[in-house]
Amino acid sequence: MAWLYLIIASFGEIFGVYFINLFLQKKTLPRLILLAAVFSGGFFFLSLAMRVIPMGTAYAVWTGLGAAGAVTVGILFFNEPTGWKRMLFLMLIIGGAVGLKLFG
């Protein structure tokens, strides 16, 4: 169950960054509240995951999946550039997170 919490926490990180971008485009109170709520939810689920998963592993997986997800969201929704080098390093981030799960 802890790994599920960690994945949910990573989605909090991904959508939190997404809402930062939306907030920067149009600064409204509802967007700011949504931004704070999403990040708070992510931290909550990270804290649940860290009850079982060691801190170093949990944090590395959380930030790695969050970073990979943020890159993907940027490409899909904000027209950020994509190329083979960028995709290679994105796969390395994901591979590192999977490696920590398999060998941690």
C-alpha positions in Angstrom: 0.0 0.0 0.0 2.9 2.3 0.7 4.0 2.2 -2.9 0.5 3.2 -4.0 0.7 6.1 -1.7 4.0 7.1 -3.2 2.6 7.0 -6.7 -0.4 9.1 -5.6 2.1 11.5 -4.0 4.0 11.8 -7.3 0.8 12.7 -9.0 0.4 15.5 -6.5 3.8 16.7 -7.5 3.0 16.5 -11.2 -0.3 18.2 -11.0 1.1 20.8 -8.5 3.6 21.8 -11.1 0.8 21.9 -13.8 -1.2 24.2 -11.6 1.8 26.5 -11.0 2.0 27.0 -14.7 -1.7 27.7 -14.9 -1.5 30.1 -12.0 1.3 32.0 -13.6 -0.7 32.4 -16.8 -3.7 33.8 -14.9 -3.3 34.6 -11.2 -6.7 34.0 -9.5 -7.5 33.0 -6.0 -9.3 29.7 -7.0 -6.2 28.6 -9.0 -3.9 29.4 -6.0 -6.2 27.5 -3.6 -6.2 24.5 -6.0 -2.4 24.7 -6.3 -2.0 24.6 -2.5 -4.5 21.8 -2.1 -2.8 19.6 -4.7 0.6 20.1 -3.2 -0.8 19.5 0.3 -2.4 16.2 -0.9 0.9 15.1 -2.4 2.8 15.8 0.8 0.1 14.0 2.8 0.5 10.8 0.7 4.3 11.1 0.7 4.1 11.1 4.5 1.9 8.0 4.5 4.4 6.2 2.1 7.3 7.2 4.3 5.9 5.2 7.3 7.0 2.1 5.4 9.4 3.1 2.7 12.8 4.5 3.7 13.1 8.3 3.4 15.9 8.3 0.8 14.1 5.8 -1.4 10.7 7.5 -1.0 12.0 11.0 -1.7 14.1 9.8 -4.8 11.1 8.0 -6.3 8.7 10.9 -5.5 10.9 13.5 -7.1 11.9 11.3 -10.0 8.4 10.4 -10.9 7.3 14.0 -10.3 10.0 15.3 -12.6 9.3 12.8 -15.3 5.6 13.5 -15.1 6.2 17.3 -15.2 8.3 16.9 -18.3 5.5 14.8 -19.9 2.8 17.3 -18.9 4.9 20.2 -20.3 5.3 18.4 -23.6 1.6 17.4 -23.9 -0.1 20.6 -22.6 2.4 23.5 -22.8 4.1 22.8 -26.1 7.5 22.3 -24.6 10.2 20.9 -27.0 10.7 17.2 -27.3 13.6 15.4 -28.8 15.5 12.1 -28.6 17.9 13.4 -26.0 15.2 14.7 -23.8 13.3 11.4 -24.0 16.5 9.5 -23.2 17.0 11.4 -20.0 13.3 11.1 -19.1 13.7 7.3 -19.5 16.8 7.4 -17.3 14.8 9.2 -14.5 12.0 6.6 -14.8 14.6 3.7 -14.9 16.2 5.1 -11.7 12.8 5.1 -9.9 12.1 1.6 -11.0 15.5 0.5 -10.0 15.0 1.9 -6.5 11.7 -0.1 -6.2 13.3 -3.3 -7.5 16.5 -3.2 -5.4 15.5 -1.0 -2.4 
